[in-house]
Amino acid sequence: MRKTAFFAITGLFLLNACSEKPKGTDKFNPNAPVSVDITIAENQKIEKRVEVNGTVLSNDFVELRPETNGRITFLQVPEGKLVKAGTIIAKLNDADLQAQLSKAKAQLDLANINEQRNKQLLAIKGINQSDYDVSLQQVKSIQADVAYTQSLIDKTIIKAPFTGQIGLRQVSVGAFINTTTTIATLQNTNQLKMDFTIPELYTSYVAVGKKIDIITSGNAANKIVGTITAIEPQISSTSRNLKIRTSFQGKVLPGAFAKVYLGETNTKPSIMVPSNVIIPDSKTKQIVIVKNGVAKFVPVETGYRTQTAVEITKGLQVGDSIIVAGMLFVKDGSKLKIGKALSNTEITK
């Protein structure tokens, strides 16, 4: 009897134990609302600035080279000094050309005498018109020879084409040089210019006459104000960049590296969202918004960027509820439970 009672009590205990539902065995409910935090899309006025790199250039720059081959007989290169336009920098040996010029001038004198004599004879019918025309043609031909020889002599003289600062001397007197030999450089540093490129996305940031800020690497403490003087009329098909030229004045050496800061020409309010809410895709970029209590993935186009925020140029409307937290468990069409509504201005700072 005792054994029977023992087995009966044990069976009842096991039956009760099996009938009780263990804790923590609830199944995951995929239809349960996902808790998320949101922010409301709104227009913000921000100062859009773009930083690009540029190189300082002289307003005028030239490598002084001869137009002909020859040996240097005269050289005057005041290294690092200012020279005026027309200053003779170097001369090449022109002895043979000077001899040819003297010969041509002597022939020209004789031809002029013959032409004057024939002119008098023509006036008294001493010769016919054709004989006089030959003598006149000879004068013109020799005049052309004189001019040609003089032009060859002029090519042996190297002059400063404009007023500027001359560079270091590269040759010496007595050296034989050709048209590829650089004697020195000459540049005008009174007025400087700088070329830089910007992506085609920022073409609205530039306009001829607009002021820009320039900071050079050797003078980072002082900001230089430049003026845009010209814009390339065509965007590069390879880099999709637009080339800009600006002019400025300052104590900066040509060739220096510089940073250019551009601001938007026509400022207008923009929708800014935190960078982490952008979901990159292979073809598009998406943002998750709340629509009628469910999640909706919308494609967007982006523009200006800051360290923490991105401008949305297309795809969002003012007043849209953007999910900023809890996106990990959200799918398109998921039911949502709104937790916090954060300020857009605070999260995009």
Buried (B, 14 or more C-beta within 10 A) or exposed (E): EEEEEEEEEEEEEEEEEEEEEEEEEEEEEEEEEBEBBBBEBBEBEBEBEBEBEBEBBBBBBBBBBBBBEBEBBBBBBEEEEBBEEEBEBBBBBBEEBEEBBEBBBEBBEEBBEBBEBBEEBBEEEEBEEEEBEEBBEBBEEBBEBBEEBBEBBEBBBBBBEBBBBBBEBBBEEEBEBEEEBBBBBBBBBEEBBBBBBBBEBBBEBBEEEBEBBBBBEEBEEEEBEBEBEEBEEEBEEEEEBBBBBBBBEBEBEBEBEBBBEBBBEEEEEBBBBBBEBBBEEEEEBBBBBBEEEBBBBBEBEBBBEBEEBBBBBEBBEEEBBBBBBBBEEBEEEBEBEBEEEBEBEEBBE
